[in-house]
């Protein structure tokens, strides 16, 4: 398993559903094990690094969104029994207020499963 971090620059005026579409893609394509709450336009998520290289993840995201917005993807760290990653963001809570609503809407639409 590995943690990946995606930062994207989709404006809410030009692409109001960017957060919902990115989260849906991550769950639909990469079998996300964990996902963090968004900090502005940045998400931390955990997927199987043996199955998905950072290049493959970036290519699929780029192909799916076809240049609708720019993004930066980073592999933060591997997680195993000895080395755990602890990331505690300092954020404006209002920036992610609708995240629970986004997850519920995606679950209701059948785009992501209950986890």
Order of alpha helices (4+ residues) and beta strands (2+ residues): beta-alpha-beta-beta-alpha-beta-alpha
